[in-house]
Every structure is written in structure tokens, then in C-alpha cells.
Amino acid sequence: MREDEAVTSYFHRLSETAFAPTEHVGGAWNPDEQHVAPVLGLLAHVIEAEHHARRPEAPLVLARASYDILGVIPMDEFEVAAPRVIRAGRTIELVEATLSHGGRAALTVRAWMLTQNDTSAMAGVTLPPMPERESLPEWAPMDVWPGGAIRSIEARREFIETGRSRCWIRPKHPLLEGEPVSHRARMLGMTDFANGIATRVAPETALYPNIDLTASIFREPAGDWFGLDTSVSFGSDGIGLTESVLSDAAGPVGTSSQTLTVRPR
């Protein structure tokens, strides 16, 4: 990207399969590496776009996305291969996409796509609701974490106890300029921030990046603000877990889970 070109999105599309990150994707553990949060949203968008183009007459919806982080992603151009259908079906599909940098696979996602049925008569949710956004104090996550991705979000957070917080976050920028992106993909592009909003220890004390993220979404989110009701647990042998209830203004829409590798500095 030219130095005089305005940075207004998380990524620029270079071709059908190639993308370039902007400064808004800089990582929290290392600003010279990409934060995976926006990348997860981009992969969900690629899967949804390919799916709708392939079967526009009866598209399915992304119900679960399971990501595996295979390595760091430099702040450099990368490729996302055309999604591959692993399990084809009229009402259920399993689709896989892989992000590569320099010929090396760095991140994969498997997404279950499901048909929609009218279940409004039996709908119900027992997951805990988020407090109203305006009731939570504004929070500056950049006071704890470095990186362009952290600076790219607005946040309101309620600290409950060590390893437990509730937070509303909103991305300040579109995922891709000039392309419509679903609210599901936008939310999936925010879920990885959960690991940084309910810290058990300061990042100066230990490294605890996640090596995966699995999210299940049972209805289409709405709006730009997404709620994360997050709990973080560390075991005694270097493995941790971050779990979140995902919400929009109308209530919970799903859950996410991240497995952590905890490494004292």
C-alpha cells in the first residue's frame, strides 16, 4: 500500500485469493505479526462469499467455525486458497479454508454450514445476558496491550474478578473496503479479543497465546457492538482455557472457546 493511501479497513484485497494487512491488524504479542482476530473474520467472509456464489438459490448459514493457528502470520501479504467442500449436502456442509504465507500454511478453519428452519415457536436461550452497554465504563485496552488491532476497537468493560470480565467491543474499521461482510463474519473477527479482556496475569508476567478458537453461533448477530462474557482459566501445567458467551444488543448469540499455551516469562 502506498504511504499516501488512506488506511480505512483491516485488509486490502489484492486478487481473488491474495490479501494485504493494514496497520489495524498489528498483533498484541508482537506488533510485527498479525493479530489473528481480524484474520478469523476474513476467513469466515471468504467461506461465506464462496458458498453464496456456489449455491445462491439455497445458501446455508455458518453455524460453527473451528480455527487452528498453525504459526505466526507476518505483517505481509498472504493468500487464502479457495474453500474446499469436505462434506457436501443439501442441508449440511462442512467447508475448509487455509491461509498461507510464503507457501506455508499458517491458519485453517473448518466451518459447518447449516440450513435455516422456522423454529421461532420453540426458541429459547439460557445463556447469561450481557449488561446494557451504556452501563459499563469505557475501557482503553491499549493501556494493557500494544498493536494496531488493539487500537482498532472501542471497548466498554466490567471487571468482575481476576480472569473474569464482561466487555462490549466495536471495530472502528470495515474488514474489507468495498465488500459487504456479514455480521457473523464481523463477530468472528472480534472473538479472539476475548483472551485479552479477562487476563489472569499481566502480559509482562507470562505469554498465553491461544492455539485455536471454536465458535458456535445460533442466530444472526445484529449491530456493530459485540458482547463478550469471558472467563479465563489456567491449569498448573502450562495449559489454559478462555471461554466466552457471545452477544449482541438483543442477547446471547453463541459461545467461543480458546485453548491457551501458558509460558511464564
Summary of the structure (lengths in Angstrom):
residues: 265
radius of gyration: 17.9
end to end distance: 35.7
largest distance: 54.3
contacts: 835
relative contact order: 0.17
helix: 18%
strand: 41%
